[in-house]
Amino acid sequence: MLVREIRNLSTADIRKSLEDAREEAFNLRFRRASGQLEDYTQIRRTRRSISRLLTVLREREIAEWIGGEEGRKA
């Protein structure tokens, strides 16, 4: 999933995607350990997807916090 696609999602949708991606990462690690995983690049793609999701969530948290600070100063 691309960053611009993630930014178009609601926060709830991002959290759901994050949960799904973490579950997928667990399943991929399990399949790798049991020798059933053929395409090891899936693990890297999933990890990067998790990172992108977390980054956008953090950006939103910071933007919300900054917005709250602006309101308190006024």
KOLPANU-821300 format. One record per atom (N, C-alpha, C): z, y, x; atom name. Coordinates in nm, 2 decimals, decimal comma. Each point is the difference from the previous one (the first is absolute). Layout:
[[Z; Y; X]; CA]
...
//
This chain:
[[0,00; -0,12; 0,08]; N]
[[0,00; 0,12; -0,08]; CA]
[[0,00; 0,12; 0,09]; C]
[[-0,09; 0,10; -0,03]; N]
[[-0,01; 0,12; 0,08]; CA]
[[0,11; 0,10; -0,04]; C]
[[0,03; 0,09; 0,09]; N]
[[0,11; 0,10; -0,03]; CA]
[[-0,04; 0,09; -0,12]; C]
[[-0,13; 0,04; -0,01]; N]
[[-0,03; 0,08; -0,11]; CA]
[[0,01; -0,07; -0,13]; C]
[[-0,02; -0,13; 0,00]; N]
[[0,02; -0,08; -0,12]; CA]
[[0,15; -0,01; -0,04]; C]
[[0,08; -0,01; 0,10]; N]
[[0,15; -0,01; -0,02]; CA]
[[0,05; 0,13; -0,05]; C]
[[-0,05; 0,11; 0,05]; N]
[[0,05; 0,14; -0,04]; CA]
[[-0,04; 0,02; -0,15]; C]
[[-0,10; -0,06; -0,05]; N]
[[-0,04; 0,02; -0,14]; CA]
[[0,09; -0,08; -0,10]; C]
[[0,08; -0,09; 0,06]; N]
[[0,09; -0,08; -0,09]; CA]
[[0,13; 0,07; -0,03]; C]
[[0,06; -0,04; -0,10]; N]
[[0,14; 0,05; -0,03]; CA]
[[0,10; -0,06; 0,09]; C]
[[0,12; 0,06; 0,01]; N]
[[0,10; -0,06; 0,09]; CA]
[[0,04; -0,14; -0,05]; C]
[[0,01; -0,02; -0,13]; N]
[[0,03; -0,13; -0,05]; CA]
[[-0,10; -0,11; 0,04]; C]
[[-0,13; 0,04; -0,01]; N]
[[-0,11; -0,09; 0,04]; CA]
[[0,01; -0,03; 0,15]; C]
[[0,03; 0,10; 0,08]; N]
[[0,01; -0,02; 0,14]; CA]
[[0,12; -0,10; 0,03]; C]
[[0,11; 0,02; -0,06]; N]
[[0,11; -0,09; 0,02]; CA]
[[-0,04; -0,14; -0,04]; C]
[[-0,07; -0,02; -0,11]; N]
[[-0,05; -0,13; -0,05]; CA]
[[-0,09; -0,06; 0,11]; C]
[[-0,09; 0,08; 0,05]; N]
[[-0,10; -0,05; 0,10]; CA]
[[0,08; -0,04; 0,13]; C]
[[0,10; 0,08; 0,03]; N]
[[0,08; -0,03; 0,12]; CA]
[[0,07; -0,14; -0,02]; C]
[[0,06; -0,02; -0,12]; N]
[[0,06; -0,13; -0,02]; CA]
[[-0,10; -0,11; 0,01]; C]
[[-0,12; 0,02; -0,06]; N]
[[-0,10; -0,11; 0,01]; CA]
[[-0,04; -0,02; 0,14]; C]
[[-0,02; 0,10; 0,08]; N]
[[-0,04; -0,01; 0,14]; CA]
[[0,10; -0,07; 0,08]; C]
[[0,13; 0,03; -0,02]; N]
[[0,11; -0,07; 0,07]; CA]
[[0,00; -0,15; -0,03]; C]
[[-0,02; -0,03; -0,13]; N]
[[-0,01; -0,14; -0,04]; CA]
[[-0,11; -0,07; 0,07]; C]
[[-0,12; 0,07; 0,00]; N]
[[-0,12; -0,06; 0,06]; CA]
[[0,03; -0,02; 0,15]; C]
[[0,07; 0,09; 0,07]; N]
[[0,03; -0,01; 0,14]; CA]
[[0,09; -0,12; 0,02]; C]
[[0,10; -0,02; -0,08]; N]
[[0,08; -0,12; 0,01]; CA]
[[-0,08; -0,13; -0,02]; C]
[[-0,09; 0,00; -0,10]; N]
[[-0,08; -0,12; -0,02]; CA]
[[-0,09; -0,03; 0,12]; C]
[[-0,06; 0,11; 0,06]; N]
[[-0,08; -0,02; 0,11]; CA]
[[0,07; -0,05; 0,12]; C]
[[0,12; 0,05; 0,03]; N]
[[0,08; -0,05; 0,11]; CA]
[[0,04; -0,15; -0,03]; C]
[[0,03; -0,03; -0,12]; N]
[[0,03; -0,14; -0,03]; CA]
[[-0,12; -0,09; 0,02]; C]
[[-0,12; 0,04; -0,04]; N]
[[-0,12; -0,08; 0,02]; CA]
[[-0,03; -0,01; 0,15]; C]
[[0,02; 0,11; 0,08]; N]
[[-0,02; -0,01; 0,14]; CA]
[[0,09; -0,10; 0,07]; C]
[[0,13; 0,00; -0,04]; N]
[[0,09; -0,09; 0,05]; CA]
[[-0,03; -0,15; -0,03]; C]
[[-0,06; -0,02; -0,12]; N]
[[-0,03; -0,14; -0,04]; CA]
[[-0,14; -0,04; 0,05]; C]
[[-0,07; 0,09; 0,06]; N]
[[-0,14; -0,03; 0,05]; CA]
[[-0,11; 0,01; -0,10]; C]
[[0,03; 0,06; -0,11]; N]
[[-0,10; 0,00; -0,11]; CA]
[[-0,09; 0,13; 0,00]; C]
[[0,04; 0,10; 0,09]; N]
[[-0,06; 0,13; 0,00]; CA]
[[-0,12; -0,01; 0,09]; C]
[[-0,12; 0,04; -0,05]; N]
[[-0,12; -0,01; 0,08]; CA]
[[-0,04; 0,14; 0,05]; C]
[[0,03; 0,10; -0,07]; N]
[[-0,04; 0,14; 0,04]; CA]
[[0,12; 0,08; 0,03]; C]
[[0,04; 0,00; 0,13]; N]
[[0,12; 0,07; 0,05]; CA]
[[0,00; 0,15; -0,02]; C]
[[-0,12; 0,06; -0,02]; N]
[[-0,01; 0,14; -0,01]; CA]
[[0,06; 0,05; -0,13]; C]
[[0,01; -0,09; -0,10]; N]
[[0,06; 0,03; -0,13]; CA]
[[0,14; 0,06; 0,02]; C]
[[0,07; -0,06; 0,10]; N]
[[0,14; 0,04; 0,03]; CA]
[[0,00; 0,15; 0,04]; C]
[[-0,08; 0,03; 0,09]; N]
[[-0,01; 0,14; 0,05]; CA]
[[-0,04; 0,09; -0,11]; C]
[[-0,10; -0,03; -0,08]; N]
[[-0,04; 0,09; -0,11]; CA]
[[0,11; 0,02; -0,10]; C]
[[0,08; -0,11; -0,02]; N]
[[0,11; 0,02; -0,10]; CA]
[[0,11; 0,09; 0,06]; C]
[[0,03; -0,02; 0,13]; N]
[[0,10; 0,08; 0,06]; CA]
[[-0,04; 0,15; 0,00]; C]
[[-0,13; 0,03; 0,03]; N]
[[-0,04; 0,13; 0,00]; CA]
[[0,00; 0,06; -0,14]; C]
[[-0,03; -0,08; -0,10]; N]
[[0,00; 0,05; -0,14]; CA]
[[0,14; 0,03; -0,04]; C]
[[0,10; -0,08; 0,04]; N]
[[0,14; 0,03; -0,02]; CA]
[[0,04; 0,13; 0,06]; C]
[[-0,05; 0,02; 0,12]; N]
[[0,03; 0,13; 0,07]; CA]
[[-0,05; 0,12; -0,07]; C]
[[-0,13; -0,01; -0,04]; N]
[[-0,06; 0,11; -0,08]; CA]
[[0,08; 0,03; -0,12]; C]
[[0,04; -0,10; -0,08]; N]
[[0,07; 0,02; -0,12]; CA]
[[0,13; 0,07; 0,03]; C]
[[0,07; -0,05; 0,10]; N]
[[0,13; 0,06; 0,04]; CA]
[[-0,02; 0,15; 0,04]; C]
[[-0,10; 0,03; 0,07]; N]
[[-0,03; 0,13; 0,05]; CA]
[[-0,02; 0,10; -0,12]; C]
[[-0,08; -0,04; -0,09]; N]
[[-0,03; 0,08; -0,12]; CA]
[[0,13; 0,02; -0,08]; C]
[[0,08; -0,10; -0,01]; N]
[[0,13; 0,01; -0,07]; CA]
[[0,09; 0,10; 0,07]; C]
[[0,00; -0,01; 0,13]; N]
[[0,09; 0,10; 0,08]; CA]
[[-0,05; 0,14; -0,01]; C]
[[-0,13; 0,02; 0,00]; N]
[[-0,06; 0,13; -0,02]; CA]
[[0,04; 0,06; -0,13]; C]
[[0,00; -0,08; -0,10]; N]
[[0,04; 0,05; -0,14]; CA]
[[0,15; 0,03; 0,00]; C]
[[0,08; -0,08; 0,07]; N]
[[0,15; 0,03; 0,00]; CA]
[[0,02; 0,14; 0,07]; C]
[[-0,07; 0,02; 0,11]; N]
[[0,02; 0,12; 0,08]; CA]
[[-0,05; 0,12; -0,08]; C]
[[-0,12; -0,01; -0,07]; N]
[[-0,05; 0,10; -0,08]; CA]
[[0,10; 0,04; -0,11]; C]
[[0,06; -0,10; -0,06]; N]
[[0,09; 0,02; -0,11]; CA]
[[0,13; 0,07; 0,06]; C]
[[0,04; -0,04; 0,11]; N]
[[0,12; 0,06; 0,06]; CA]
[[-0,03; 0,15; 0,04]; C]
[[-0,11; 0,02; 0,06]; N]
[[-0,04; 0,14; 0,03]; CA]
[[-0,01; 0,09; -0,12]; C]
[[-0,06; -0,06; -0,11]; N]
[[-0,01; 0,07; -0,12]; CA]
[[0,13; 0,04; -0,06]; C]
[[0,10; -0,09; 0,01]; N]
[[0,14; 0,02; -0,04]; CA]
[[0,07; 0,11; 0,08]; C]
[[-0,03; 0,00; 0,13]; N]
[[0,06; 0,10; 0,09]; CA]
[[-0,06; 0,14; -0,04]; C]
[[-0,12; 0,01; -0,03]; N]
[[-0,07; 0,13; -0,03]; CA]
[[0,07; 0,05; -0,13]; C]
[[0,03; -0,09; -0,10]; N]
[[0,06; 0,04; -0,12]; CA]
[[0,14; 0,05; 0,02]; C]
[[0,07; -0,06; 0,09]; N]
[[0,14; 0,04; 0,02]; CA]
[[0,02; 0,14; 0,08]; C]
[[-0,10; 0,03; 0,08]; N]
[[0,00; 0,12; 0,07]; CA]
[[-0,03; 0,13; -0,09]; C]
[[-0,08; -0,02; -0,10]; N]
[[-0,04; 0,11; -0,08]; CA]
[[0,11; 0,05; -0,09]; C]
//
